[in-house]
């Protein structure tokens, strides 16, 4: 019967001949006969043929090719249109000869359809951002990386990429951040000494965004490691106290913020000194400048907090002009000094600092003056935090400051590739790492 339970049109006669017709001879022969027990394959074939064959059911024998015989080479044909040639092989067998790549013809793209007269013109895709230079001559080094830093099997975990870029958008601001190896380090095959860390702690309006920029000493062979650890350790400290820090920023408690962040910064440098001792290095050989921004995700809060120590810059682009917000360093021996906007800059004179609201443990002082500034942003402002490699040409080369003001004042925040290109605008005589973070206020 078929799979549907119906009887087919013609019955398989060989089935009836073998299993229903008792008069049919046994194809297996006599089991008591030794000859029948060891009959050949030909004998078996003849027996089956006699059983199912006959005049009504002739048996057709199809000869198969001998697999041991050498395969005949296909006849050579004159070149012409490609066609399929049958080959004596099973479908699962590999074709003769080595496999070769196949080239497929790609049809040309269809011409663009003409827009209707009433339809607005289609937007033009922006050109790829290019890295330019300021001045009448380009810098000495090439604009692209030339050599990778040397590495070994024991220090692969410390490899630093040539370039990192990041960004985010919270509340009323857009953040862009980038760190690029300097032209000099690219030429000499040295690692990027600057480090950049961006992180968010918490959820909702109470979330806190940290941007940390660190720059290692030029003379230190492990400067890139010190910078990376400085960023990581300050981030760990901020993460543990992010809820209190966010509340203080939104409430405008500058005193608590300043003393607390000062203590967290001191603890970070205390860890750097301890790590230098573990490595058998001088403390001056394993340190880094550290500058940070704290930004809340609350759209109703426009207070931006800067803190840290070491060289670098803090600038604000307002109404098309740059303002240098970096607190002025006090003269040696001065305990404090008024900074821009009334913020005070404190120096470590071995005077006991007030207890931190974020940690009660004592901390050693930082390696340099502690900088702090809390300012309220206005719509349209752009706040720029940068390391020494960008801060120095920003202050010394007015053409660079004018070019960045032109690029960042005309439109909204740039995309990540465009911001990276802006960060890399080259100036002859300035070949250090470039690390920066910019905040655009909506």
C-alpha positions as CSV (number, residue, x, y, z in Angstrom):
1,X,0.0,0.0,0.0
2,X,1.1,3.6,-0.5
3,X,1.7,6.0,2.3
4,X,-1.9,7.2,1.9
5,X,-3.3,3.7,2.4
6,X,-4.3,3.2,-1.2
7,X,-3.4,0.2,-3.3
8,X,-1.1,1.1,-6.2
9,X,-2.2,0.6,-9.8
10,X,0.1,-2.4,-10.3
11,X,1.2,-4.9,-7.7
12,X,4.9,-5.7,-7.2
13,X,5.0,-9.2,-8.7
14,X,8.4,-10.0,-7.4
15,X,7.1,-9.5,-3.8
16,X,4.4,-12.0,-4.4
17,X,6.7,-14.4,-6.2
18,X,9.1,-14.4,-3.3
19,X,6.8,-14.4,-0.3
20,X,3.4,-15.5,-1.5
21,X,4.0,-18.2,-4.2
22,X,5.0,-21.3,-2.3
23,X,6.0,-23.0,-5.6
24,X,8.8,-20.5,-6.3
25,X,12.2,-22.1,-5.8
26,X,14.3,-21.0,-2.8
27,X,16.9,-18.6,-3.9
28,X,19.1,-19.5,-1.0
29,X,19.7,-23.1,-2.1
30,X,19.9,-26.2,0.0
31,X,21.2,-25.3,3.5
32,X,22.6,-28.9,3.8
33,X,24.6,-28.5,0.6
34,X,28.2,-27.3,1.1
35,X,28.3,-25.9,-2.4
36,X,25.0,-23.9,-1.9
37,X,26.3,-22.5,1.4
38,X,29.3,-21.0,-0.4
39,X,27.8,-20.1,-3.8
40,X,29.3,-17.1,-5.5
41,X,27.9,-13.7,-6.2
42,X,27.1,-14.6,-9.7
43,X,25.1,-17.7,-8.5
44,X,23.1,-15.4,-6.2
45,X,22.5,-12.9,-9.0
46,X,21.3,-15.6,-11.4
47,X,19.0,-17.0,-8.7
48,X,17.4,-13.6,-8.1
49,X,17.1,-13.0,-11.8
50,X,15.3,-16.3,-12.3
51,X,12.9,-15.5,-9.4
52,X,11.9,-11.9,-10.3
53,X,12.6,-12.1,-14.0
54,X,10.9,-13.8,-16.8
55,X,9.3,-12.7,-20.0
56,X,7.1,-10.1,-18.3
57,X,9.8,-8.7,-16.1
58,X,13.1,-8.6,-17.8
59,X,16.2,-7.6,-15.8
60,X,18.3,-4.7,-17.1
61,X,21.9,-4.7,-16.0
62,X,23.7,-1.3,-15.9
63,X,27.4,-1.6,-15.9
64,X,29.2,0.6,-13.4
65,X,32.7,2.1,-14.0
66,X,35.6,0.4,-12.3
67,X,36.9,2.7,-9.6
68,X,40.3,1.2,-9.9
69,X,40.6,2.2,-13.6
70,X,42.4,5.5,-14.4
71,X,39.9,8.3,-15.1
72,X,40.0,9.5,-18.6
73,X,40.9,13.1,-19.1
74,X,38.2,15.2,-20.6
75,X,38.7,16.2,-24.2
76,X,40.0,19.7,-24.8
77,X,37.4,21.9,-26.4
78,X,38.0,25.2,-28.1
79,X,37.2,28.2,-26.0
80,X,33.6,29.2,-26.1
81,X,30.6,29.9,-23.8
82,X,30.9,28.2,-20.4
83,X,28.7,25.2,-20.1
84,X,28.2,22.3,-17.6
85,X,30.2,19.2,-18.4
86,X,29.2,15.9,-16.6
87,X,31.9,14.2,-14.6
88,X,32.0,10.6,-13.6
89,X,32.1,11.3,-9.8
90,X,29.7,11.2,-6.9
91,X,28.1,14.5,-5.8
92,X,30.1,14.5,-2.5
93,X,33.5,14.0,-4.2
94,X,35.7,17.0,-4.7
95,X,36.3,18.0,-8.3
96,X,39.6,17.2,-10.0
97,X,42.4,19.7,-9.5
98,X,42.9,22.4,-6.9
99,X,40.0,24.6,-6.0
100,X,40.1,28.1,-7.5
101,X,38.3,31.3,-6.6
102,X,35.4,32.2,-8.7
103,X,34.8,35.6,-10.1
104,X,31.2,36.7,-10.4
105,X,30.2,39.5,-12.7
106,X,28.7,42.5,-10.8
107,X,26.1,44.4,-12.8
108,X,26.7,48.2,-12.9
109,X,24.6,50.2,-10.5
110,X,21.4,51.6,-11.8
111,X,21.5,55.3,-12.5
112,X,19.8,57.3,-9.8
113,X,16.2,58.3,-10.4
114,X,15.6,61.9,-11.3
115,X,13.8,63.6,-8.4
116,X,10.5,65.2,-9.1
117,X,10.6,68.9,-9.8
118,X,8.6,69.6,-6.6
119,X,10.8,67.3,-4.4
120,X,13.5,68.9,-2.2
121,X,17.1,68.2,-3.1
122,X,18.6,65.1,-1.6
123,X,21.2,65.7,1.3
124,X,24.8,65.6,0.2
125,X,27.0,63.2,2.2
126,X,29.7,65.1,4.2
127,X,33.3,64.7,3.2
128,X,35.6,62.4,5.2
129,X,37.2,64.5,8.0
130,X,40.8,65.2,7.2
131,X,43.6,66.0,9.7
132,X,45.1,69.3,8.7
133,X,47.8,71.5,10.2
134,X,48.1,75.1,11.4
135,X,50.9,77.3,10.0
136,X,52.8,77.8,6.8
137,X,54.6,74.4,7.0
138,X,53.5,71.0,8.1
139,X,55.1,69.3,11.1
140,X,58.3,67.3,10.7
141,X,56.7,63.9,11.4
142,X,54.1,62.1,9.3
143,X,50.4,62.5,10.2
144,X,49.8,58.7,10.5
145,X,51.4,56.1,12.7
146,X,54.7,54.7,11.5
147,X,55.9,52.2,14.1
148,X,54.4,50.1,16.9
149,X,55.9,50.0,20.4
150,X,57.9,46.9,21.2
151,X,56.2,44.2,23.2
152,X,57.1,40.9,24.7
153,X,55.2,37.9,26.0
154,X,55.2,39.2,29.6
155,X,53.7,42.6,28.9
156,X,51.0,42.1,26.3
157,X,48.4,43.1,28.9
158,X,50.0,46.6,29.0
159,X,49.8,47.3,25.3
160,X,48.2,50.7,24.7
161,X,46.3,51.4,21.4
162,X,47.4,54.3,19.3
163,X,44.0,56.0,19.4
164,X,40.9,55.8,21.6
165,X,37.7,57.8,21.1
166,X,34.4,57.9,23.0
167,X,31.2,59.9,23.4
168,X,27.9,60.1,25.2
169,X,24.8,62.3,25.6
170,X,23.0,63.0,28.9
171,X,20.7,65.7,30.2
172,X,21.5,68.9,28.3
173,X,25.1,68.1,27.1
174,X,26.9,66.0,24.6
175,X,30.3,64.5,25.4
176,X,33.2,63.8,23.1
177,X,36.6,62.4,24.2
178,X,39.7,61.2,22.4
179,X,43.3,60.3,23.1
180,X,45.9,60.1,20.3
181,X,49.5,59.1,20.3
182,X,51.8,62.0,19.4
183,X,53.7,62.3,16.2
184,X,57.0,61.9,18.0
185,X,56.0,58.7,19.7
186,X,54.5,57.3,16.5
187,X,57.8,58.0,14.7
188,X,59.9,56.4,17.4
189,X,57.7,53.5,18.1
190,X,56.9,54.5,21.7
191,X,53.6,53.9,23.5
192,X,51.0,56.6,24.1
193,X,51.8,58.0,27.5
194,X,48.4,59.7,28.0
195,X,45.4,57.8,29.3
196,X,41.7,58.5,28.9
197,X,38.8,57.0,30.9
198,X,35.1,57.7,30.6
199,X,32.6,56.0,32.8
200,X,29.1,56.3,34.1
201,X,28.0,55.4,37.7
202,X,24.4,55.0,38.7
203,X,21.1,55.3,36.8
204,X,18.6,57.9,35.9
205,X,19.0,61.5,36.8
206,X,21.2,60.6,39.7
207,X,23.8,59.0,37.4
208,X,27.3,60.5,37.4
209,X,29.7,60.7,34.4
210,X,33.4,60.8,35.0
211,X,36.1,61.8,32.5
212,X,39.6,61.2,33.6
213,X,42.7,62.4,31.6
214,X,46.2,61.5,32.8
215,X,49.6,62.2,31.3
216,X,52.7,60.2,32.2
217,X,56.1,61.8,32.6
218,X,58.2,61.9,29.4
219,X,61.3,60.4,31.0
220,X,59.5,57.4,32.5
221,X,59.7,54.1,30.7
222,X,56.5,53.1,32.5
223,X,54.7,56.4,32.1
224,X,51.8,54.9,30.2
225,X,51.2,52.4,33.0
226,X,51.2,55.1,35.7
227,X,48.7,57.2,33.7
228,X,46.4,54.2,33.2
229,X,46.5,53.3,36.9
230,X,45.9,56.9,37.9
231,X,42.7,56.9,35.8
232,X,41.5,53.6,37.1
233,X,42.1,54.3,40.8
234,X,40.4,57.7,40.7
235,X,37.5,56.0,38.9
236,X,37.2,53.3,41.6
237,X,37.1,56.0,44.3
238,X,34.5,58.0,42.5
239,X,32.4,54.9,41.8
240,X,32.3,54.1,45.5
241,X,31.0,57.6,46.4
242,X,29.1,58.4,43.2
243,X,25.7,58.8,44.9
244,X,26.9,61.3,47.5
245,X,28.9,63.2,44.8
246,X,25.9,63.4,42.5
247,X,23.8,64.8,45.3
248,X,26.4,67.4,46.3
249,X,26.8,68.6,42.7
250,X,23.0,69.0,42.2
251,X,22.7,70.7,45.6
252,X,25.7,73.0,44.9
253,X,27.7,72.0,48.0
254,X,31.1,73.2,46.8
255,X,32.9,72.9,50.1
256,X,32.0,69.3,50.5
257,X,32.9,68.6,46.9
258,X,36.3,70.3,47.1
259,X,37.4,68.6,50.3
260,X,36.1,65.2,49.3
261,X,37.6,65.2,45.8
262,X,40.9,66.5,47.2
263,X,41.0,63.5,49.5
264,X,40.2,61.1,46.7
265,X,42.9,62.6,44.6
266,X,45.4,62.3,47.4
267,X,44.5,58.6,47.9
268,X,45.1,58.0,44.2
269,X,48.6,59.4,44.3
270,X,49.3,57.5,47.5
271,X,48.6,54.3,45.5
272,X,51.0,55.5,42.7
273,X,53.8,56.0,45.2
274,X,53.2,52.5,46.7
275,X,53.2,51.0,43.2
276,X,56.5,52.7,42.5
277,X,58.0,51.2,45.6
278,X,56.8,47.7,44.5
279,X,58.5,48.2,41.2
280,X,61.7,49.4,42.7
281,X,61.4,52.9,41.0
282,X,61.7,56.4,42.2
283,X,58.4,58.0,42.9
284,X,59.1,60.7,40.3
285,X,59.5,58.0,37.7
286,X,56.1,56.5,38.3
287,X,53.6,59.3,38.4
288,X,51.2,61.2,36.1
289,X,49.2,64.4,36.0
290,X,45.5,63.8,36.5
291,X,42.6,66.0,35.5
292,X,38.9,65.0,35.8
293,X,35.4,66.2,35.0
294,X,32.3,65.2,36.9
295,X,28.9,65.6,35.0
296,X,25.5,64.6,36.3
297,X,22.8,63.2,34.1
298,X,20.2,65.4,35.6
299,X,18.8,67.8,32.8
300,X,18.0,70.4,35.5
301,X,21.6,70.6,36.7
302,X,24.2,72.5,34.6
303,X,27.0,72.5,37.3
304,X,30.2,71.1,35.8
305,X,33.0,70.1,38.3
306,X,36.7,70.0,37.4
307,X,39.4,68.7,39.8
308,X,42.9,67.2,39.6
309,X,46.5,68.1,39.6
310,X,49.4,68.4,37.1
311,X,49.8,70.1,33.7
312,X,47.0,70.5,31.2
313,X,44.2,72.9,30.4
314,X,40.6,73.8,31.1
315,X,39.0,76.1,28.5
316,X,35.5,77.3,27.8
317,X,34.2,78.4,24.4
318,X,31.5,81.0,24.9
319,X,30.1,83.4,22.3
320,X,32.8,82.4,19.8
321,X,35.7,83.2,22.2
322,X,37.9,81.0,24.3
323,X,38.3,81.5,28.1
324,X,41.1,79.9,30.1
325,X,39.5,78.6,33.2
326,X,42.6,76.8,34.6
327,X,43.3,78.2,38.1
328,X,46.5,80.1,38.4
329,X,49.2,78.4,40.4
330,X,50.0,80.3,43.6
331,X,53.5,81.5,44.5
332,X,55.6,79.2,46.6
333,X,54.7,79.5,50.3
334,X,51.2,80.8,49.7
335,X,48.5,78.8,51.4
336,X,45.7,79.7,49.0
337,X,44.7,82.0,46.2
338,X,41.6,83.1,44.6
339,X,41.0,81.6,41.2
340,X,38.6,82.7,38.4
341,X,35.1,83.0,39.6
342,X,36.0,83.0,43.3
343,X,37.2,79.4,43.5
344,X,40.2,78.9,45.8
345,X,43.2,76.9,44.8
346,X,44.9,75.1,47.7
347,X,48.4,73.8,47.9
348,X,49.7,71.1,50.2
349,X,51.8,72.7,52.9
350,X,51.6,69.6,55.2
351,X,48.6,71.2,56.8
352,X,45.9,68.8,57.9
353,X,43.0,68.9,55.5
354,X,39.4,68.5,56.8
355,X,37.9,65.0,56.8
356,X,36.4,64.0,53.5
357,X,32.7,63.4,53.4
358,X,33.3,60.4,51.1
359,X,36.0,58.5,53.0
360,X,37.2,58.7,56.6
361,X,40.6,57.1,56.0
362,X,43.7,59.4,56.0
363,X,45.5,59.9,52.7
364,X,48.9,61.1,51.8
365,X,49.1,64.4,49.9
366,X,49.2,64.6,46.1
367,X,52.4,65.3,44.2
368,X,51.3,68.8,43.2
369,X,48.7,71.6,43.9
370,X,45.2,70.4,43.9
371,X,42.9,72.2,41.4
372,X,39.2,72.5,41.8
373,X,36.5,74.5,39.9
374,X,32.7,74.2,39.8
375,X,31.0,76.3,37.2
376,X,27.5,76.7,35.8
377,X,27.3,76.2,32.1
378,X,25.1,78.3,29.8
379,X,23.3,77.0,26.7
380,X,25.7,77.1,23.8
381,X,28.9,76.7,25.9
382,X,31.6,74.2,25.0
383,X,33.9,73.1,27.9
384,X,37.2,71.6,26.9
385,X,39.4,69.6,29.3
386,X,42.8,68.5,27.8
387,X,46.2,67.3,28.7
388,X,49.5,69.0,28.3
389,X,49.9,68.0,24.6
390,X,46.8,70.0,23.5
391,X,46.8,72.7,26.2
392,X,50.2,74.0,25.3
393,X,49.5,74.8,21.6
394,X,46.0,76.1,22.6
395,X,47.7,78.8,24.7
396,X,50.8,79.4,22.4
397,X,49.3,79.2,18.9
398,X,46.3,81.5,18.5
399,X,45.6,80.0,15.0
400,X,44.8,76.6,16.6
401,X,42.4,78.2,19.1
402,X,40.7,80.2,16.3
403,X,40.3,77.1,14.1
404,X,38.7,75.0,16.9
405,X,36.4,77.9,17.7
406,X,35.4,78.1,14.1
407,X,34.7,74.4,13.8
408,X,32.8,74.1,17.1
409,X,30.8,77.3,17.0
410,X,29.1,77.0,13.6
411,X,27.2,73.8,14.1
412,X,26.3,71.3,16.8
413,X,28.6,68.7,18.4
414,X,30.7,66.9,15.9
415,X,30.5,63.1,15.4
416,X,33.3,60.9,16.8
417,X,35.3,60.8,13.5
418,X,35.1,64.6,13.1
419,X,36.0,65.2,16.7
420,X,39.0,62.9,16.4
421,X,40.2,64.9,13.3
422,X,39.7,68.2,15.2
423,X,41.8,66.9,18.1
424,X,44.6,66.0,15.7
425,X,45.0,69.4,14.0
426,X,48.8,69.5,13.9
427,X,51.0,72.4,14.7
428,X,54.7,72.4,13.9
429,X,56.8,72.0,17.1
430,X,54.1,70.3,19.1
431,X,54.4,66.5,18.7
432,X,53.2,65.2,22.1
433,X,50.1,63.0,22.8
434,X,46.8,64.7,22.3
435,X,44.1,63.9,24.9
436,X,40.9,65.9,25.4
437,X,37.3,65.8,26.4
438,X,34.7,68.4,25.2
439,X,31.2,69.0,26.5
440,X,28.6,70.8,24.3
441,X,25.7,72.4,26.1
442,X,22.4,72.3,24.3
